[in-house]
Amino acid sequence: MTNIVLTGASSKMGLVTINKFLQKYADCKILCITRNANSLYEQLERVNISTDQILVAETDLSNTKESKDRLCPILESIGSIDILVNIAGFFHSKPFLDTCENDFDMLVGCNLKTIYSSTSIVVPYMLSSRHGNIVNISSALGLHTINGSNNVVYDAVKAAVIQFTKSLAKELGKSNIRVNCICPGILHPSDDNLMGLSYGQESINKIARHLNHQPLQFFGSYTNVVDAIVFLSSEESSWTTGAVLSIDGGIIL
């Protein structure tokens, strides 16, 4: 039995990740963490994902104490945890001088504190079995500033996720716990048949200009990123930790 914990489960990337893990591990159990359980159940039904192997926990990971109180009883019932994937996050673009303190707190809370909370809650269960794989989702913007973007705080927080990954990998390596990070570039939801969704034309036109700065001049898909999540959390990457893998069409070059 492979036991998996997934944050940001009701996001587009979360749904594709759930589906991919269910395909790879016939006997897995996935604890899906979301801020809206009803929405997650509705989306799972819409894309025909069975909930037989899924547990759902509703909590806001930016509140560490609340999340620990809600998650620990479930984790105790599961026992050992093999994989933690931290997808929960929020993108917000605004010129720096228009960014207020609430914006800052929200970006730190949604993109960094959520990872701190889930990791601090789950890692003790990995330490007890001296085994585990953690995959964090950062962003290409944590590595490289894209022309024309106004994301100073978001970029800084995503860069912090990368350093969090590297430092934690060094600390937990002696306990046979691997920690890796993925930095996605520009993704196009309509490339994933599972989602059945697409951007509006105005949004597509707005982000398409960035493709001029990208060696592979097409949008990535959630599947491109999720394939990397599955690889980094599996035994196929058993000698990889502290890695920062860009899945971005080369936009950071």
Disulfide bonds with the S-S distance in Angstrom:
none
